[in-house]
Amino acid sequence: MKYMKMLREMRGFLVLALTQGFSALGSAMTGYALIVWSYQQEGSALVTALLTVCSYAPYVLMSILAGALTDRWDKKRTLLVCDTLAALTTVAVLVLLKTDHLRIWHMYVINAVNGLMNTVQQPASEVSVTLLTPKEHYQQASAVQSFLNSVNNLLTPVVATAVLTLLGLEAVIIFDLITFAVAFVSLALMDLPKPPERADAKKNVLREARGGLVWLRKNKGILHLILFLAGINLTASMYNAALPALLLPRANGEVLLGTVNTVTGVTMLLGSLVASAWPKPKSRVRIICNTLLLSMGVENLLLALGKNLPVWCLGAFFGWIAIPLMNANLSTVLREGIPVDMQGRVWSARNTLQFFTIPVGYLLGGALVDQVFEPLMAAQGQGSVLVTLFGYGKGSGAAALFLVLWVIGLATCLVFRRDRHIWALEKDMKT
């Protein structure tokens, strides 16, 4: 009875989350297939990493301004327009592919356009979730989002690899467009609540855009928590840039990469189920810190020193099992701590501060693999200590980088774990 009541109260959110999650699956499959395609074209970790850099650069640079616009604009209309423009870029990829004109630089431009759309779409989506979800269900809503992301992480490598192998890249893109159509129609028919009227809605947009940064400067606990995640994102994005370079050069590399990504998806699915059933904790900050310490302290070490698929999969399990619980508590802290009429601006300021390290990390990860660690490992003799630790041949340089990422990730967690402003959030949430 309790769960039926909760489902009724979260019905609008669930419709939005399920349809947008289905569309995200199509987009993720296209992104995965294009990463495999780009690596096959160039064989370079840096070239592949630049795809993500082009997505995040405009997202980071324009987010603060976009937040002020998002708080002013109708959320439903904003989401519909952004989804449509993103679909048009997918159509452009399909046309270029069909005419045999698709090149890497086309993908850079298209990813940059998508990144620009995300600057407005993401804060509008987050505010919509807040408007559709009763406050007492914020943790469950975050767990549902993590669950859907986990399902996508699970299905993306399996389905994308199968469709790519059997039917080709064109079929992956067509599936992406079908999922977009389902999400678009559902959103168009949805009744989305309006946020409270704002007394400062007529302010200059540039001055208003500063509002998110000003609010964060006054609320150091939220600000320092965001900077903590920025440090984690630096390590995570270097990880993402290096993982294809670790696995794809090996025999059956596509299968290895797909298997590790599938294990990641299954693990996050399990973690999301745990997060959805987890009772309200005494300390959300402690859960955020401990789960990130577990993730950073295990996975990169096993990827660095592992020589076979079972060890890499074990690393993926420990690296991702607690992330949904972390995300659920982080999202709850932010939704409860940020006034709803400020969330668009603060979320956008957060996007700039928390995610600017992602393009930096992808560039660093790709460049370090190609220019530093692979040449370093290629120069080693068969009996050297580095070859004993990380193996020999292409892919061993990426393994060496993962040991560096293990040190960076652990140091980031231990430094921010001692931040008194972050721990002060516990007191603020109880008042």
C-alpha positions as CSV (number, residue, x, y, z in Angstrom):
1,M,0.0,0.0,0.0
2,K,2.9,2.3,0.9
3,Y,4.6,1.7,-2.4
4,M,1.4,2.1,-4.4
5,K,0.9,5.6,-2.8
6,M,4.5,6.5,-3.6
7,L,4.1,5.4,-7.3
8,R,0.9,7.5,-7.6
9,E,2.7,10.6,-6.2
10,M,5.7,10.0,-8.5
11,R,3.7,9.2,-11.6
12,G,4.6,12.3,-13.6
13,F,8.3,11.9,-12.7
14,L,8.3,8.2,-13.7
15,V,6.7,8.9,-17.1
16,L,9.4,11.6,-17.8
17,A,12.2,9.5,-16.5
18,L,11.2,6.3,-18.4
19,T,10.7,8.0,-21.8
20,Q,13.8,10.2,-21.5
21,G,15.8,7.2,-20.3
22,F,14.7,5.3,-23.4
23,S,15.9,8.2,-25.6
24,A,19.1,8.3,-23.6
25,L,19.7,4.6,-24.5
26,G,19.5,5.4,-28.2
27,S,21.9,8.3,-27.8
28,A,24.3,6.2,-25.7
29,M,24.3,3.4,-28.3
30,T,25.1,5.9,-31.1
31,G,27.9,7.5,-28.9
32,Y,29.4,4.0,-28.2
33,A,29.3,3.0,-31.8
34,L,30.9,6.2,-32.9
35,I,33.7,5.8,-30.3
36,V,34.4,2.3,-31.7
37,W,34.2,3.7,-35.3
38,S,36.6,6.5,-34.5
39,Y,39.2,4.3,-32.8
40,Q,39.0,1.9,-35.8
41,Q,39.6,4.9,-38.2
42,E,42.6,6.4,-36.3
43,G,43.8,4.0,-33.6
44,S,44.4,6.9,-31.3
45,A,43.2,7.4,-27.7
46,L,43.5,11.2,-28.1
47,V,41.4,11.4,-31.3
48,T,38.7,9.4,-29.6
49,A,38.9,11.4,-26.4
50,L,38.4,14.6,-28.4
51,L,34.9,13.5,-29.3
52,T,34.0,13.9,-25.6
53,V,36.0,17.1,-25.3
54,C,34.0,18.7,-28.0
55,S,30.8,17.8,-26.2
56,Y,31.8,19.2,-22.9
57,A,33.7,22.3,-23.9
58,P,30.6,24.4,-24.9
59,Y,28.7,22.7,-22.1
60,V,31.2,24.0,-19.5
61,L,31.8,27.4,-21.1
62,M,28.1,28.4,-21.6
63,S,26.4,26.7,-18.7
64,I,26.3,29.7,-16.4
65,L,24.6,31.9,-18.9
66,A,22.3,29.1,-19.9
67,G,21.1,28.7,-16.3
68,A,19.7,32.2,-16.2
69,L,17.8,31.6,-19.4
70,T,16.6,28.2,-18.2
71,D,15.1,29.8,-15.0
72,R,13.2,32.2,-17.3
73,W,12.1,29.9,-20.0
74,D,9.2,27.4,-20.0
75,K,10.8,24.0,-19.0
76,K,8.7,21.8,-21.3
77,R,9.3,23.9,-24.4
78,T,13.0,24.1,-23.6
79,L,13.3,20.3,-23.4
80,L,11.3,19.8,-26.6
81,V,13.4,22.3,-28.6
82,C,16.7,20.9,-27.3
83,D,15.6,17.3,-28.0
84,T,14.7,18.3,-31.6
85,L,18.0,20.0,-32.3
86,A,19.9,17.0,-30.9
87,A,17.9,14.7,-33.2
88,L,18.7,16.8,-36.2
89,T,22.5,16.4,-35.5
90,T,21.9,12.6,-35.4
91,V,20.1,12.9,-38.8
92,A,23.2,14.8,-40.1
93,V,25.4,11.9,-39.0
94,L,23.1,9.4,-40.8
95,V,23.2,11.5,-44.0
96,L,27.0,11.8,-43.9
97,L,27.3,8.1,-43.3
98,K,24.9,7.1,-46.1
99,T,26.8,9.4,-48.6
100,D,30.2,8.0,-47.4
101,H,31.3,11.5,-46.3
102,L,31.5,10.9,-42.5
103,R,34.8,12.1,-41.1
104,I,36.2,12.5,-37.6
105,W,36.0,16.3,-37.9
106,H,32.3,16.1,-38.6
107,M,31.9,14.3,-35.3
108,Y,33.8,17.1,-33.5
109,V,31.4,19.7,-34.9
110,I,28.3,17.7,-34.2
111,N,29.3,16.9,-30.7
112,A,30.0,20.6,-30.0
113,V,26.5,21.4,-31.1
114,N,25.0,18.7,-28.9
115,G,27.1,20.0,-26.0
116,L,25.7,23.5,-26.5
117,M,22.1,22.1,-26.4
118,N,22.9,20.2,-23.2
119,T,23.9,23.5,-21.5
120,V,20.2,24.4,-21.5
121,Q,18.6,21.0,-21.5
122,Q,20.3,19.5,-18.4
123,P,19.3,22.3,-15.9
124,A,15.8,22.3,-17.4
125,S,15.5,18.6,-16.9
126,E,16.8,18.8,-13.3
127,V,14.3,21.5,-12.4
128,S,11.5,19.5,-14.0
129,V,12.4,16.5,-11.8
130,T,12.2,18.7,-8.7
131,L,8.8,20.1,-9.8
132,L,7.4,16.6,-10.5
133,T,8.7,14.9,-7.3
134,P,7.4,15.4,-3.8
135,K,10.3,16.4,-1.4
136,E,10.0,13.2,0.6
137,H,10.7,11.2,-2.5
138,Y,13.9,12.9,-3.7
139,Q,16.1,10.0,-2.8
140,Q,13.8,7.5,-4.5
141,A,13.7,9.7,-7.6
142,S,17.5,9.9,-7.7
143,A,17.7,6.1,-7.3
144,V,15.3,5.6,-10.2
145,Q,17.5,7.9,-12.4
146,S,20.5,5.9,-11.3
147,F,18.6,2.6,-12.1
148,L,17.7,3.8,-15.6
149,N,21.3,5.0,-16.2
150,S,22.5,1.6,-15.0
151,V,20.1,-0.2,-17.4
152,N,21.5,2.0,-20.2
153,N,25.1,1.2,-19.2
154,L,24.2,-2.5,-19.2
155,L,22.3,-2.5,-22.5
156,T,24.4,0.0,-24.5
157,P,27.6,-2.1,-25.1
158,V,25.6,-5.3,-25.6
159,V,22.9,-4.0,-27.9
160,A,25.2,-1.5,-29.7
161,T,27.9,-4.1,-30.4
162,A,25.3,-6.6,-31.6
163,V,23.6,-4.1,-33.9
164,L,26.8,-2.6,-35.1
165,T,28.2,-6.1,-35.9
166,L,25.1,-7.5,-37.6
167,L,23.5,-4.4,-39.2
168,G,26.1,-1.6,-39.1
169,L,26.4,1.9,-37.8
170,E,23.3,3.1,-39.8
171,A,21.0,0.8,-37.9
172,V,22.3,2.1,-34.5
173,I,21.5,5.6,-35.6
174,I,18.0,4.7,-36.8
175,F,17.2,3.1,-33.5
176,D,18.4,6.3,-31.8
177,L,15.9,8.4,-33.9
178,I,13.1,6.0,-32.9
179,T,13.8,6.4,-29.2
180,F,13.8,10.2,-29.7
181,A,10.4,10.1,-31.3
182,V,8.9,8.2,-28.4
183,A,10.4,10.6,-25.8
184,F,9.3,13.7,-27.8
185,V,5.7,12.6,-28.1
186,S,5.5,11.7,-24.4
187,L,6.9,15.0,-23.3
188,A,4.7,16.9,-25.7
189,L,1.6,15.3,-24.1
190,M,2.8,15.8,-20.5
191,D,1.4,18.4,-18.1
192,L,4.5,19.8,-16.5
193,P,4.0,22.0,-13.4
194,K,5.2,25.6,-13.4
195,P,7.9,26.8,-10.9
196,P,7.0,29.6,-8.5
197,E,6.9,33.2,-9.9
198,R,10.1,35.0,-9.3
199,A,10.3,38.6,-8.2
200,D,13.6,39.2,-10.0
201,A,12.6,37.7,-13.3
202,K,13.2,41.0,-15.2
203,K,16.8,41.4,-14.2
204,N,19.5,41.7,-16.8
205,V,20.4,38.1,-18.0
206,L,24.2,38.6,-17.5
207,R,23.7,39.9,-14.0
208,E,21.2,37.2,-13.3
209,A,23.6,34.6,-14.6
210,R,26.0,35.5,-11.8
211,G,23.3,34.7,-9.3
212,G,24.2,31.0,-9.3
213,L,27.9,31.7,-8.6
214,V,27.0,34.3,-5.9
215,W,24.7,31.8,-4.2
216,L,27.4,29.1,-4.2
217,R,30.0,31.6,-2.8
218,K,27.7,32.2,0.2
219,N,27.0,28.4,0.6
220,K,30.5,27.0,0.9
221,G,29.3,23.5,1.9
222,I,27.5,23.0,-1.5
223,L,30.4,24.7,-3.3
224,H,33.1,22.5,-1.8
225,L,31.1,19.4,-2.4
226,I,30.9,20.4,-6.1
227,L,34.6,21.0,-6.2
228,F,35.1,17.6,-4.6
229,L,33.1,16.1,-7.5
230,A,35.1,18.1,-10.0
231,G,38.3,16.4,-8.7
232,I,36.6,13.0,-9.0
233,N,35.5,13.9,-12.6
234,L,39.1,14.7,-13.5
235,T,40.2,11.2,-12.6
236,A,37.0,9.6,-14.0
237,S,37.4,11.3,-17.4
238,M,41.0,10.3,-17.7
239,Y,39.8,6.7,-16.9
240,N,37.2,6.9,-19.7
241,A,39.8,8.2,-22.2
242,A,42.2,5.4,-21.3
243,L,39.9,2.4,-21.0
244,P,39.4,1.9,-24.8
245,A,43.2,2.2,-25.2
246,L,43.7,-0.5,-22.6
247,L,41.3,-3.0,-24.0
248,L,40.7,-2.4,-27.8
249,P,44.3,-3.2,-28.9
250,R,44.1,-6.7,-27.4
251,A,42.7,-9.8,-29.1
252,N,38.9,-9.6,-29.3
253,G,39.3,-6.0,-28.0
254,E,35.7,-5.0,-28.8
255,V,34.4,-8.0,-26.8
256,L,36.6,-7.1,-23.9
257,L,35.5,-3.5,-23.8
258,G,31.9,-4.5,-24.2
259,T,32.2,-7.1,-21.4
260,V,33.7,-4.6,-18.9
261,N,31.1,-2.0,-19.8
262,T,28.4,-4.6,-19.4
263,V,29.7,-5.6,-15.9
264,T,29.7,-1.9,-15.1
265,G,26.0,-1.7,-16.2
266,V,25.0,-4.8,-14.2
267,T,26.9,-3.5,-11.1
268,M,25.2,-0.1,-11.3
269,L,21.9,-1.8,-11.7
270,L,22.4,-3.7,-8.5
271,G,23.7,-0.6,-6.8
272,S,20.6,1.3,-7.9
273,L,18.3,-1.3,-6.4
274,V,20.2,-1.0,-3.1
275,A,20.0,2.8,-3.3
276,S,16.2,2.7,-3.9
277,A,15.7,0.5,-0.8
278,W,18.2,2.3,1.4
279,P,16.6,4.1,4.4
280,K,17.3,7.8,5.0
281,P,20.8,7.8,6.4
282,K,22.1,9.6,9.5
283,S,24.9,11.1,7.4
284,R,24.5,11.7,3.7
285,V,27.9,13.3,3.6
286,R,29.6,10.3,5.1
287,I,28.0,8.0,2.5
288,I,29.2,10.3,-0.4
289,C,32.8,10.4,1.0
290,N,32.9,6.6,1.7
291,T,31.4,5.4,-1.6
292,L,33.8,7.6,-3.6
293,L,36.8,6.4,-1.5
294,L,35.8,2.8,-2.3
295,S,35.4,3.5,-6.0
296,M,38.7,5.4,-6.4
297,G,40.6,3.1,-4.1
298,V,40.0,-0.2,-5.9
299,E,39.0,0.0,-9.6
300,N,42.0,1.9,-11.1
301,L,44.5,-0.4,-9.2
302,L,42.9,-3.6,-10.6
303,L,42.8,-2.1,-14.1
304,A,46.5,-1.2,-13.8
305,L,47.8,-4.5,-12.5
306,G,45.2,-6.9,-14.0
307,K,46.2,-9.1,-16.9
308,N,42.9,-10.7,-17.8
309,L,39.2,-10.1,-18.1
310,P,38.1,-11.5,-14.7
311,V,40.3,-9.0,-12.8
312,W,39.2,-6.1,-15.0
313,C,35.6,-7.0,-14.4
314,L,36.2,-7.3,-10.6
315,G,37.6,-3.8,-10.8
316,A,34.5,-2.6,-12.6
317,F,32.3,-4.1,-9.9
318,F,34.1,-2.4,-6.9
319,G,34.4,0.8,-8.9
320,W,30.7,1.2,-9.6
321,I,28.7,-0.8,-7.0
322,A,28.4,2.2,-4.6
323,I,28.1,5.0,-7.2
324,P,24.2,4.9,-7.4
325,L,24.0,5.3,-3.6
326,M,26.4,8.2,-3.8
327,N,24.4,9.9,-6.6
328,A,21.1,9.4,-4.7
329,N,22.5,11.1,-1.6
330,L,24.3,13.8,-3.5
331,S,21.2,14.7,-5.5
332,T,19.1,14.8,-2.3
333,V,21.6,17.2,-0.7
334,L,21.5,19.5,-3.7
335,R,17.7,19.4,-4.1
336,E,17.1,20.1,-0.4
337,G,19.8,22.7,-0.1
338,I,19.1,24.8,-3.2
339,P,15.8,26.8,-3.5
340,V,13.7,25.6,-6.4
341,D,13.6,29.1,-8.0
342,M,17.4,29.2,-8.0
343,Q,18.0,25.7,-9.1
344,G,18.4,26.4,-12.8
345,R,21.1,29.0,-12.2
346,V,22.8,27.1,-9.4
347,W,22.7,23.8,-11.4
348,S,24.3,25.6,-14.3
349,A,27.0,27.2,-12.2
350,R,27.5,23.7,-10.7
351,N,27.8,22.3,-14.3
352,T,30.6,24.7,-15.1
353,L,32.5,24.1,-11.8
354,Q,31.9,20.4,-11.5
355,F,32.3,19.4,-15.2
356,F,35.1,21.7,-16.5
357,T,37.5,19.0,-15.4
358,I,35.9,16.4,-17.8
359,P,37.3,17.8,-21.1
360,V,40.6,18.5,-19.3
361,G,40.7,14.9,-18.1
362,Y,39.9,13.5,-21.6
363,L,42.6,15.6,-23.2
364,L,45.1,14.6,-20.5
365,G,44.1,11.0,-20.6
366,G,44.3,10.7,-24.3
367,A,47.6,12.7,-24.6
368,L,49.3,10.8,-21.7
369,V,48.4,7.4,-23.3
370,D,49.6,8.4,-26.8
371,Q,52.5,10.7,-26.0
372,V,53.9,9.5,-22.7
373,F,52.9,6.1,-21.4
374,E,52.7,4.0,-24.6
375,P,56.2,5.3,-25.8
376,L,57.5,4.7,-22.3
377,M,56.3,1.1,-22.3
378,A,57.5,0.5,-25.8
379,A,61.0,1.4,-24.8
380,Q,61.1,-1.1,-22.0
381,G,63.0,-4.4,-22.2
382,Q,61.1,-7.7,-21.7
383,G,62.5,-8.2,-18.2
384,S,62.0,-4.6,-16.8
385,V,59.9,-3.9,-13.7
386,L,57.4,-1.9,-15.7
387,V,56.7,-4.7,-18.1
388,T,56.3,-7.1,-15.2
389,L,53.7,-4.8,-13.7
390,F,51.8,-3.6,-16.8
391,G,52.6,-6.1,-19.5
392,Y,54.0,-5.6,-23.0
393,G,52.7,-4.2,-26.3
394,K,50.0,-1.6,-27.1
395,G,47.7,-1.2,-24.1
396,S,50.4,-1.5,-21.5
397,G,50.9,2.3,-21.5
398,A,47.2,2.7,-20.6
399,A,47.7,0.2,-17.8
400,A,50.5,2.3,-16.4
401,L,48.4,5.4,-16.5
402,F,45.7,3.6,-14.4
403,L,48.2,3.3,-11.5
404,V,48.7,7.1,-11.6
405,L,44.9,7.5,-11.6
406,W,44.7,5.3,-8.5
407,V,47.0,7.6,-6.6
408,I,45.2,10.8,-7.8
409,G,41.8,9.4,-7.0
410,L,42.7,8.4,-3.5
411,A,44.4,11.7,-2.8
412,T,41.3,13.6,-3.9
413,C,39.0,11.6,-1.6
414,L,41.3,11.9,1.4
415,V,41.8,15.7,1.0
416,F,38.1,16.6,0.6
417,R,37.1,14.1,3.4
418,R,38.7,16.6,5.8
419,D,36.8,19.6,4.5
420,R,34.9,21.2,7.4
421,H,32.5,23.1,5.1
422,I,31.3,19.8,3.5
423,W,30.7,18.2,6.9
424,A,28.8,21.4,8.0
425,L,26.1,20.4,5.5
426,E,24.9,17.8,7.9
427,K,24.0,20.5,10.4
428,D,22.4,22.6,7.8
429,M,20.1,19.8,6.6
430,K,18.9,19.1,10.1
431,T,17.9,22.7,10.8
